[in-house]
């Protein structure tokens, strides 16, 4: 079990907190915020409530999303590098002192800090040519791989410099809930 006692998240969304792994700072741990899962569940219409709380568990959805057909086929065919060209490498679920976490590569900048979100970048620099080009490469990757996404939102995309140019990485919103 990974002890996260006393460690502050480096980022938080509405549904999950993100922590640096205490023993391997190159890894990210995404832990559910159970209080918000309950609030989301209570807001659901009764037919959706019949499907249970597991349906709104982002870690569970992310685990399933990494098993989608496109990713499985690309990895089986030896195209691992293509899969991880715009996704952080995923290492599965692990137990922590505050609940189950999904563990993945932590996308860091040249200073060792977690990468900037596209949302933050756009607010400060706008949709400039380097980011336009990065967005084009990301969209072409989606078309080439057939990898399915749910939420292509600016706060779910992180910018990391790779090969001397910015690249977009999808850190949340992978997969389509109705398609395996």
Residue pairs with C-beta under 8 A, 6 or more apart in sequence:
1 95
1 96
1 97
2 21
2 22
2 23
2 29
2 94
2 95
2 96
2 97
2 101
3 22
3 96
3 97
4 19
4 22
4 29
4 31
4 96
4 97
4 98
5 97
5 98
7 19
7 20
7 22
9 17
9 18
9 19
9 31
10 18
10 19
10 20
10 114
11 17
11 18
11 114
12 18
12 33
13 155
13 172
14 33
14 36
15 32
15 33
15 36
15 37
15 40
15 56
15 58
16 30
16 31
16 32
16 33
16 58
16 59
16 172
17 30
17 31
17 33
18 28
18 29
18 30
18 31
18 114
19 28
19 29
19 31
19 96
19 101
20 27
20 28
20 29
20 106
20 114
21 27
21 28
21 29
21 103
21 106
25 106
25 112
26 105
26 106
26 108
27 91
27 103
27 104
27 105
27 106
28 88
28 103
28 104
28 105
28 106
28 107
28 114
29 94
29 96
29 101
29 102
29 103
30 58
30 59
30 62
30 101
30 102
30 103
30 104
31 59
31 96
31 98
31 99
31 100
31 101
32 57
32 58
32 59
32 99
32 100
34 99
37 53
37 56
37 57
38 53
40 56
41 49
41 53
41 56
44 56
48 55
54 60
55 177
58 172
59 93
59 100
59 101
59 102
61 150
61 175
61 177
62 90
62 102
62 172
62 174
62 175
63 92
63 93
63 102
64 175
64 180
65 148
65 150
65 174
65 175
66 90
66 174
66 175
67 180
68 147
68 148
68 174
68 175
68 176
68 179
68 180
69 180
70 145
70 146
70 147
70 148
71 83
71 147
74 80
74 82
74 83
74 145
75 83
82 141
82 144
82 145
83 145
83 147
84 105
85 141
85 167
86 137
86 138
86 141
86 142
86 167
86 168
86 169
86 170
87 147
87 169
87 170
87 174
88 104
88 105
88 106
88 107
88 169
88 171
89 104
89 105
90 102
90 103
90 104
90 105
91 103
91 104
91 105
92 102
92 103
93 100
93 101
93 102
93 103
94 100
94 101
94 102
94 103
95 101
106 114
107 114
107 115
107 158
107 160
107 169
107 171
108 114
108 115
108 160
109 115
109 116
109 160
109 161
110 161
114 158
115 158
115 159
115 160
115 169
116 158
116 159
117 154
117 155
117 156
117 157
117 158
117 159
118 131
118 154
118 155
118 157
118 158
118 159
118 168
119 153
119 154
119 155
119 157
121 131
121 159
122 131
122 154
125 131
130 165
130 166
131 159
131 166
133 165
133 166
134 159
134 165
134 166
134 167
134 168
135 168
137 167
137 168
138 157
138 167
138 168
138 170
141 147
142 149
147 174
148 174
148 175
148 176
148 179
149 170
149 173
149 174
149 175
149 176
150 173
150 174
150 175
150 176
150 177
151 172
151 173
152 170
152 173
153 173
156 170
156 171
156 172
156 173
157 168
157 169
157 170
157 171
158 168
158 169
158 171
159 166
159 167
159 168
159 169
160 166
160 167
160 169
161 167
